[in-house]
Amino acid sequence: MTTDVTIVGGGPNGLLLACELRLAGVRPLLLERLHTRSATPRANGLVGRVVQALELRGLYEPLTGRSGPAQPLPFYQFSGLPLDLRDLRDNPLHALQVPQARIEQVLEERARELGVEIRRGHELTALHQDDDAITLDIRAPQGAYQIRTRYLVGADGGRSTVRKQAGIAFLGTTDDSFASRAGHAIIPDALLDPATGELDLPEPGMRLRPYTHNRLPGGVLTFAMMQPGSGIHLVATFEWDQPPADDSTPMTFDELRASARRVLGADLPMSPPTTPGPHLLRRLTGTNSRQADTYRAGRVLLLGDAAHVHSAVGGPGLNLGMQDAINLGWKLAAQIHGWAPPGLLDTYHSERAPVSRRVLMQTRAQMALMRPAADITAARDLLAELLDDPRNRARIAALLSGTDIRYDMGHDTGHPLTGRWLPDLRTHITDGWTQIAERLRAARPVLVDLTGNAATAQAADTWTDRVDVITARSANRSLPASAILVRPDGYLAWATDDTAGQSMRHHVREALTTWFGAAT
């Protein structure tokens, strides 16, 4: 058989890309080697810009069971140092406490509703790329077979078969100086503050915050009740300078208990859960910080962990990978449909690779700052002083959430909104938001005119097969723009505060050509 796009990997990133392609009119084939969705506990939620991106696609309510808009976090942490975000004027840090299994369930349901073909138990074993397409060798329960596909996307994790078969280098470092252990546990209620969830240990006389990397002389301990009311905490430790663990043997609960004792310098009363699982018991030695040297090799593209791996500290993984998917989907669809301007597909790498480098940088910094050493303590004390300044807290919050991104849109209008994420138009306009939201939910680009000048719509009249034009009204001109061009991924390809019809017409046509191809 022949397909336009084949996606290898049915985790959140691959499923979201499949949804994005279907919204853009492409019918992908998704291959997943697992026969059923994994029940193994993995990510515990979403942190960062991806929360707003999923809200843009109408996925916030299915994931949370409540309507939006998403609200920012009042508190967070950086390497265990508290971040009080309540006084930030534009707090950028959003989060959803939704387990990965639920995220995959919602995305798979959405993908099937949209008509995506998902083949479970089908594993890529080899690929052969030529000028016209890629031949894939697939192993399946019914036997081996081949597929010809115009484009292949590897969303198959850090050990990506697609990346290896395509010969794409995975550059970076491995830090094996520490071991982490994590498991589900029951902590006695008598040790927990019912108001704050803090853990009060009379011996050795310490009070620890939940959802925090508590740095202690013996290492780091974190704990959190990921499902409120369950009575089950996720307990995790990080230890440096310990004898290497035998990763060939499964971790036991006693091993987790012993690690917590070494970190705390005292026993942590806890017991394994008695309710049906699955319950986590996991040991990892060190971490990799690596990035593919290119996200595209001909007709092969990489997505999520196949393109970059890093420490999980701060929860950036799905924020990074799922935004990769939203960035790539509409560009790949444009290539399939034949209207992509030259170089559009290459902007996937040029836009997303720098974002990944920042995640690798900040996660390595956070891990380094948690090491138990006197020099590190001094560095933390200095950083804590700097975080007293709300401007610094705002910069760290933007770094953690990925909201410090500004893409190069290739035509510098000098406008501060160009290349940035779409502002919350609900707070700026009186008419038009419903139509804008509907079009962005369908992953359509939108040209929003706030002037009522017919020249704006006329400028885009030969792109209406690809771009929707909506006239909105701003009651108090609180949005610093007279027109904006929103890409399907939620970023502004162009913005202006010009109200002169002829000048605006020229610039909007230039932006439309740059991002959505030649006029028809």
C-alpha positions in Angstrom: 0.0 0.0 0.0 1.0 3.7 -0.4 0.3 6.4 2.1 1.0 10.1 2.3 2.3 10.1 5.9 3.1 7.3 8.2 3.7 8.0 11.9 5.6 5.5 14.0 4.7 5.7 17.7 1.3 5.9 19.3 2.2 8.0 22.4 0.8 11.5 23.0 3.1 13.1 20.5 2.3 10.7 17.6 -1.4 10.7 18.4 -1.6 14.5 18.5 0.3 14.8 15.2 -2.2 12.3 13.6 -5.0 14.6 14.8 -3.4 17.7 13.4 -2.9 16.1 10.0 -6.5 14.9 9.8 -7.7 18.4 10.7 -5.5 19.7 7.8 -7.1 17.2 5.4 -4.3 14.5 5.4 -5.1 10.9 6.3 -2.0 9.5 8.1 -1.3 5.9 9.1 -0.2 5.4 12.7 1.9 2.3 13.6 2.4 1.4 17.3 4.3 -1.7 18.3 2.3 -2.2 21.5 -0.9 -4.2 21.2 -2.7 -2.1 23.8 -2.0 1.3 25.5 0.5 0.9 28.2 -0.8 1.0 31.8 2.7 1.7 33.2 2.6 5.1 35.1 4.7 7.6 33.2 4.1 11.4 33.0 1.9 12.8 35.6 0.6 15.8 33.7 1.3 18.7 31.4 3.2 21.9 32.2 3.6 24.9 30.0 2.3 26.4 26.8 1.0 23.1 25.6 -2.0 23.5 28.0 -3.1 26.6 26.1 -2.4 24.9 22.8 -4.6 22.0 23.7 -7.3 24.4 24.8 -7.1 26.0 21.4 -7.9 22.6 19.9 -10.8 22.0 22.2 -9.1 19.3 24.2 -8.9 21.0 27.6 -12.4 20.0 28.6 -12.1 16.3 27.5 -8.8 16.1 29.5 -10.0 17.8 32.7 -13.7 17.3 32.8 -14.3 21.1 33.2 -14.5 24.0 30.8 -11.7 26.5 30.3 -10.0 28.8 30.2 -6.9 27.2 31.8 -5.7 29.1 34.9 -2.0 29.7 35.7 -0.3 28.2 38.7 0.1 30.4 41.7 3.3 28.5 42.8 5.9 26.3 41.2 9.6 25.5 41.7 12.9 25.6 40.0 15.3 22.9 41.2 13.4 22.8 44.5 13.6 26.6 45.0 10.1 28.0 45.5 8.6 30.2 42.7 5.8 32.5 44.0 4.0 33.5 40.8 1.0 35.3 42.4 2.4 38.8 41.8 3.2 38.3 38.2 1.1 40.5 35.9 1.0 37.9 33.1 1.8 34.6 34.8 2.7 32.2 31.9 2.9 28.9 33.8 -0.1 26.6 33.3 -0.4 23.0 34.3 -2.8 20.1 34.1 -2.5 17.2 36.5 -3.6 14.4 34.1 -1.8 11.1 33.9 -0.3 10.1 30.6 -2.6 7.1 30.3 -5.6 9.5 30.3 -3.9 11.9 27.8 -3.3 9.0 25.4 -6.9 7.7 25.8 -8.4 11.1 25.0 -6.0 11.7 22.0 -6.6 8.2 20.6 -10.4 8.7 20.9 -10.1 12.0 19.1 -7.8 10.5 16.4 -10.3 7.7 15.7 -13.2 10.2 15.6 -11.3 12.1 13.0 -10.7 8.9 10.9 -7.1 8.1 11.7 -6.1 4.5 11.0 -4.2 3.1 14.0 -2.5 -0.3 13.7 -1.4 -1.7 17.0 1.1 -4.5 17.3 2.8 -3.2 14.1 6.5 -2.5 14.4 8.9 -0.8 12.0 12.0 -2.9 11.4 13.7 -1.1 8.5 13.3 1.8 6.1 14.7 2.5 2.6 14.4 6.1 1.4 14.6 7.2 -2.3 13.8 10.4 -4.1 10.1 9.7 -4.4 9.1 7.9 -1.2 10.2 5.7 1.7 9.7 1.9 1.8 9.0 0.6 5.3 9.4 -3.0 6.5 6.8 -3.8 9.1 6.5 -6.7 11.5 2.9 -7.5 12.5 0.8 -10.3 14.1 -0.4 -11.3 10.7 3.1 -11.4 9.2 5.6 -9.0 7.7 4.6 -6.5 5.0 5.8 -3.3 3.3 4.5 0.2 3.0 5.4 3.0 0.6 5.0 6.4 2.2 5.7 9.9 1.0 6.8 11.0 4.5 7.7 9.2 7.7 7.5 10.7 11.1 9.4 9.0 14.0 7.5 9.6 17.3 8.9 6.3 18.7 10.8 7.6 21.7 14.4 8.1 22.8 15.5 4.8 21.3 13.9 5.7 18.0 14.2 3.0 15.3 13.3 5.7 12.8 16.1 8.0 13.9 18.6 5.1 13.9 17.5 3.8 10.5 17.6 7.3 9.0 21.2 7.7 10.2 20.5 10.9 12.2 23.1 11.5 14.9 21.8 11.9 18.5 24.3 14.3 20.1 24.7 15.1 23.8 25.8 13.8 27.1 25.0 11.0 29.6 25.2 11.8 33.3 25.4 8.6 35.3 26.6 10.1 38.5 23.2 9.6 40.3 20.4 7.2 40.6 16.7 7.9 40.9 14.0 5.7 42.4 10.3 6.3 42.4 7.3 4.4 43.6 3.7 4.6 44.8 3.4 4.5 48.6 1.0 5.1 51.4 2.2 7.6 53.9 0.4 7.7 57.3 -2.1 10.6 57.6 -0.7 11.5 61.0 2.5 12.7 59.3 0.7 14.9 56.7 -0.7 18.4 57.2 -4.3 18.1 55.9 -4.3 21.8 54.8 -1.0 22.0 52.9 -0.1 18.3 52.3 3.3 18.9 53.9 5.2 16.0 55.5 6.1 16.5 59.1 8.8 14.2 60.3 9.4 14.6 64.1 12.7 12.7 63.7 14.9 14.3 62.4 12.7 17.3 62.9 11.9 18.5 59.3 8.9 19.6 57.4 8.9 18.9 53.7 6.7 20.4 50.9 4.8 18.3 48.5 5.4 18.6 44.7 8.9 19.9 45.5 12.4 18.6 45.0 13.4 18.8 48.7 17.2 19.0 48.7 18.7 17.3 51.8 22.2 16.3 52.8 21.7 12.8 51.5 20.1 13.7 48.2 16.7 14.8 47.1 13.2 13.5 48.0 9.9 14.4 46.4 6.4 13.3 47.2 3.0 14.1 45.9 -0.5 12.7 45.9 -1.0 12.7 42.1 -4.7 11.6 42.4 -6.3 13.7 45.2 -8.2 11.6 47.6 -6.6 8.3 46.6 -4.3 8.2 49.7 -1.5 7.1 47.5 1.6 9.3 47.1 4.3 9.2 44.4 7.6 9.1 46.3 10.9 9.7 44.5 14.6 10.0 45.5 17.7 11.2 43.8 21.1 10.0 45.2 24.6 10.9 44.2 27.9 9.1 45.1 26.2 5.8 45.9 27.4 2.3 44.8 25.9 1.7 41.3 22.5 -0.1 41.3 22.1 -3.4 39.5 19.6 -2.3 36.8 19.2 -5.9 35.7 17.1 -6.7 38.8 13.6 -5.2 39.4 13.4 -2.6 42.1 11.6 -3.5 45.3 9.6 -1.4 47.7 12.3 -2.1 50.4 14.9 -0.5 48.0 12.7 2.6 47.8 12.3 2.7 51.6 16.1 2.3 52.1 16.9 5.1 49.6 14.4 7.4 51.4 16.2 6.6 54.7 19.6 7.5 53.3 18.3 10.8 51.8 16.4 11.8 55.0 18.8 10.4 57.5 15.8 8.8 59.2 13.0 6.3 58.4 10.1 7.5 56.3 7.1 5.4 57.5 5.4 4.2 54.3 3.9 1.1 52.9 3.1 -0.3 49.5 -0.4 0.4 48.1 -3.0 -2.3 48.7 -5.4 -1.2 46.0 -5.4 -2.6 42.4 -2.6 -1.1 40.3 -0.7 -0.6 38.2 1.6 0.9 40.8 4.9 2.3 40.0 8.3 1.0 41.1 11.1 2.3 39.0 14.9 2.8 39.2 16.9 4.8 36.7 20.6 5.4 36.7 21.5 8.9 35.5 19.9 10.7 32.6 20.6 11.5 29.0 20.6 15.0 27.5 20.6 14.5 23.8 19.2 16.1 20.6 19.1 15.0 17.0 21.4 17.0 14.9 18.6 17.5 12.4 14.8 17.0 12.8 14.5 16.2 9.1 16.5 13.9 6.8 14.8 14.1 3.4 11.4 12.6 3.8 12.0 11.4 7.4 11.1 13.7 10.3 11.5 13.3 14.1 9.1 14.2 16.8 9.2 14.3 20.6 11.7 12.0 22.4 12.9 10.7 19.1 14.3 14.2 18.5 15.4 15.1 22.1 15.7 13.5 25.5 16.4 15.2 28.8 15.8 15.0 32.5 12.1 15.0 33.6 12.8 17.6 36.3 10.1 20.3 36.0 7.9 18.2 33.7 8.9 19.7 30.3 8.7 16.5 28.2 5.2 16.6 26.8 5.2 20.4 26.6 8.1 20.1 24.2 7.0 17.1 22.2 3.3 18.0 21.8 4.2 21.5 20.6 6.5 19.8 18.1 3.5 18.0 16.8 1.4 21.2 16.5 4.2 23.0 14.8 4.8 20.1 12.3 1.3 19.1 11.5 0.1 22.0 9.4 3.5 22.4 7.6 3.6 18.7 6.6 0.0 18.9 5.4 0.9 22.0 3.3 3.7 19.9 1.7 1.3 17.1 1.0 -1.3 19.4 -0.5 1.3 21.1 -2.7 0.9 24.7 -1.6 3.7 24.9 0.9 6.1 27.8 0.1 9.8 26.9 -0.4 11.5 25.9 2.8 8.3 25.7 4.9 8.9 22.2 6.1 12.5 23.1 7.0 11.2 25.7 9.5 10.0 22.8 11.7 13.7 22.2 12.6 14.7 25.8 12.6 11.9 26.8 15.0 11.7 23.8 17.3 15.4 22.8 17.7 16.3 26.0 19.6 13.4 25.4 21.9 14.7 21.9 22.7 18.2 23.3 23.3 16.7 25.6 26.0 14.9 22.7 27.7 18.2 20.7 27.7 19.9 23.7 29.2 17.4 24.4 32.0 16.9 20.7 33.0 20.7 20.2 33.2 21.0 23.3 35.3 18.2 22.2 37.6 19.8 18.7 38.1 23.3 20.3 38.8 21.7 22.7 41.4 20.3 19.7 43.3 23.6 18.0 44.0 24.6 17.8 47.7 27.7 20.0 47.8 28.8 23.1 49.6 29.5 25.0 46.4 26.1 24.1 45.1 24.5 25.3 48.3 26.2 28.7 47.8 24.9 28.9 44.2 21.4 28.1 45.4 21.5 30.8 48.0 22.5 33.3 45.4 19.8 32.2 43.0 17.2 32.3 45.9 18.1 36.0 46.4 17.7 36.7 42.7 14.3 35.0 42.7 13.1 37.6 45.2 12.9 40.0 42.3 9.6 39.4 40.4 11.3 40.1 37.1 13.6 37.2 37.6 10.7 34.9 38.7 8.9 36.0 35.5 11.9 35.0 33.3 12.2 31.6 35.0 8.5 31.0 34.7 8.7 31.8 31.0 11.7 29.5 30.5 9.9 26.6 32.3 6.6 27.1 30.4 8.2 27.7 27.0 6.5 31.1 26.6 9.8 32.9 26.0 9.6 31.6 22.4 9.6 34.1 19.6 9.9 32.5 16.1 11.6 34.3 13.3 8.8 35.0 10.8 11.1 36.0 8.0 9.7 39.5 7.4 10.4 41.8 10.2 7.5 44.1 10.7 9.0 45.5 13.9 5.8 44.6 15.7 6.3 43.2 19.2 3.6 40.5 18.6 5.0 39.0 15.5 6.5 35.6 16.2 4.8 35.4 19.6 1.9 33.2 20.8 -1.6 34.5 20.2 -2.7 36.9 23.0 -5.8 36.0 24.9 -8.3 37.7 22.6 -11.2 37.1 25.0 -9.9 40.0 27.0 -9.3 42.3 24.1 -12.2 42.0 21.6 -16.0 42.3 21.9 -17.0 40.5 18.7 -15.4 37.8 16.7 -13.8 35.5 19.3 -16.3 32.7 18.8 -15.5 32.5 15.1 -11.8 32.8 15.7 -11.9 30.0 18.2 -13.9 27.7 15.9 -11.4 28.2 13.1 -8.3 27.6 15.3 -10.0 24.5 16.8 -10.1 23.2 13.2 -6.4 24.1 12.8 -7.1 26.8 10.2 -4.9 29.9 9.9 -6.9 33.1 10.6 -6.4 36.7 9.5 -8.1 38.9 12.1 -9.0 42.4 11.1 -9.8 44.9 13.8 -10.1 47.9 11.6 -13.3 47.1 9.7 -11.3 48.1 6.6 -12.4 46.1 3.6 -8.8 46.3 2.2 -7.6 43.6 4.7 -10.1 41.0 3.6 -9.6 41.9 -0.1 -5.8 41.4 0.4 -6.4 37.8 1.4 -9.2 37.0 -1.2 -6.9 34.7 -3.2 -5.9 32.7 -0.1 -9.4 31.8 1.1 -8.9 28.1 0.4 -6.1 28.1 3.0 -6.8 31.1 5.3 -10.0 32.4 7.0 -10.6 36.1 7.4 -12.5 37.3 10.4 -13.5 40.8 11.3 -13.5 41.5 15.0 -14.1 44.6 17.2 -12.0 45.9 20.0 -13.9 48.1 22.4 -11.0 49.9 23.9 -8.0 49.2 21.6 -6.4 47.1 24.4 -4.8 44.8 21.8 -1.8 46.7 20.4 -2.6 45.7 16.8 -5.0 46.6 14.0 -4.6 43.2 12.3 -3.0 39.8 13.1 -2.3 36.7 11.0 -2.5 33.6 13.3 -0.8 30.4 12.1 -2.6 27.1 12.9 -0.1 26.4 15.7 -1.3 29.6 17.5 1.8 31.8 16.7 1.4 35.1 15.0 3.0 35.1 11.5 2.3 38.8 11.2 0.9 41.8 13.1 0.5 45.4 12.4 -0.9 48.6 14.0 -1.1 50.2 10.6 -4.5 51.3 9.5 -3.6 52.6 6.0 -5.4 50.3 3.5 -2.8 50.2 0.7 0.2 49.7 3.1 -1.6 47.0 5.1 -2.6 45.2 1.8 1.0 45.0 0.7 2.3 43.6 4.0 -0.4 41.1 4.6 0.0 39.7 1.1 3.8 39.4 1.8 3.1 37.5 5.1 0.5 35.2 3.4 2.9 34.3 0.6 5.7 33.6 3.1 3.7 31.2 5.2 0.8 30.0 3.0 2.3 29.9 -0.5 1.4 31.7 -3.7 -2.0 33.2 -4.3 -4.5 31.2 -6.3 
